[in-house]
């Protein structure tokens, strides 16, 4: 059987307006939030990593040079998360990948093991979309076949991806993890640090 080639698309283009500072570069463990996410994805069963940057891209780039990943710049990042997904898919759709793992750059608690669980489930049935289960609603991280790339290119707004995933009830598998923790505000960040200190 031919190898199933999967690209990873890490979305990190947001302006962190609710945080008040660039959350991608906030300290986390011995690194930053975004770099921790990259490291967790890097160890998963994927073939190539792309990271979508937008706001303050020039400030973030120097931190990512050592990670050997491809950077995609989304100049339309103000149009929401869907614009980053579209920008990323446009960048990889002609590279021969069978599927894409889409992850958020501000979920550093999601471990390699969960990414691999999503990938393994997808490989067992490539007609299915395999997504994180947010208590009966689906979201990222998600593994999606290239058959859906044209649908992803039609997404709009900040909730376009969620609307798309939750309209795929007959073709989606949801998997749970306790680490689906977004960091949008200073309060979220403090909760994250306290959680790490307890482990």
N, C-alpha and C positions, 0 to 999 in steps of 0.2 A: 504493500500500500504506500502511495506517496505521502510524504510528510505533510501534515497540516501546518501551514505557516500563519502565525498570528503576530500582528503588530500590537504594541501597546500605545495608547494615546492618553497622555496625562494632561489634564486641563488645568492650566495655571495662569490664565490671562486676565482674571478679574482685578478690579481696582481696589478691592478691600475697603470700600467706602464705609461700611458699618464698623470695621475694625479701627479705622482712623490711622492705620499704619500698614505697611506692606506685609500681609500675613505670610506670604510665601517664605519670607526670610526671618520670621520669628524664631528664636532659639528653641530647639527641641532636642532633648538628650544632648549629644555632643555635636549636633549638626543643626539644620534648619528644618522647618515643617516640610517644605517641598523636597529637600534632599532626602529626608527620611522616607517619604513616599516613593521617590525614585529608586532608592535602594531596595525597598520591599518589592517593587515591581521588577526590578532588574534581576532578582533571584528567582523569579517565576519562570514558567515554561513558555517563554515568548521568544520571538526571533529578533525583534528590533523595537526600540523605544523612541517615540516621538513625544516632545513636550511642547504644548501650545502656550506661548507667552503673548502678552498684549500690553497691559498697563505696566509702566516702569520696566519694560523688557530689558533696557540697557543696564539697569541696576541689578537685575536678576542673572543675566547672562554670565557674568564672571564667576558666579558660584557654581555654575553648571558645566563649566569647561572640562572639569576633571571626570565627568561622568560618562563620556563617550556615548552621548545620545544625540538625536537629531532635533533641532529646534525649528518650530514653525511659528511664524509671527502672525497673529490675528489683529489686523488694523481695525477691524469692526467689533472689537471686544465689548464696546459699550452697548451693543445690541443683545447682549446676554449670552448664556451658556451655549445655546444652539449655534451661535456664530462660531464658537471655538470648535464644536464638533464638526461643523461643515468645513471649516478651514483645515482641520486635521484630516478629514476624509479626502478632501481635494488633494491633499499632499501625499496620500498613500494609495489612492485607489488604482493607480497604474503600476504599483510595485509588486503585484502578484500575490498579495496576501489573501488567505482564505477567510480570515476573520480579524476582528479588532477587539482588543480589551480596552474599554474606556474607563479611566479612573480619574478621581478628583485629586488635585494637588494639595488639598487641605484635609486629607483624611489619613494622617500618618499612623493611626492605630491599626489600620487594616494590614494584616500580616501576609507574607508571601503564601502561607498555607491556604488562606481563603482565596487568593487569586488563582492558585493552582486547582482548588476545588471547583471554581467556576469553569476553568479551562477544561478540566477532566470531564465535567458534566457535558460541556459543549461538544467535546470530541466524541462522546458516546452517541450523540444525536445532533448532527450539524444543521438540522432543519429548525432546531429550537434556539430561541434566545435565552441566555442564562444570565439572570440579573440578581442583584441584592434585593432581599425582601425586607421592606420597611414596614413591618406589621400590616400586611395585606395591600401594600402598594409597592410598586417596583421602581428601582432607581439604579444609579451607578454605585459601585463598579458593575459592568455588564460585559458579556462577550456576545458579539453579534457577527453573523456570517456576512460575507461580502455580497450576498444576495440582497441585503437590506441597505447597502451603501447608498443607492439612489433615493431611498426613503429618508435617510439621515441628511442628505443634501437638501431636503425640502423643509427641514425644521426651522421654526421661527421662535424668537423670544427666549426668555429665561427658563421657561417650563416646558419648552417644546419636546425635549428628550423624555421627560416624565410622562407627558401626554401620549407620546408615541409608544413608549413601553407599556403603559397601562391600557392601551387599545389592542394589545397583542395577546389577549387572554388565551387563545387557542394554541399559540406557538411559544409561550414563555414558561420558563421554570424559575421559581424564586428560591433562593438559598439565604438562610439567616446567619448573621454574625452579630455579636454584641458590640462590635467596634465601629459601627456606622455613625461616627461622631464628626459632624462638620464644625469648623471653627470660623464663625462669622463675626463675633464680637469679642471685646476684651474679656467679658464674663466667660465666654466659651473657652478662651485661651487659658484663663486661670483654672477652670475646671479640668482642662486637659493636663496642665502641669500637676495639679493635685492628684489626678488619677495616676500619672506616671510615678509620682513620689511614693504612692502606696504599693506599687509593684516591686 
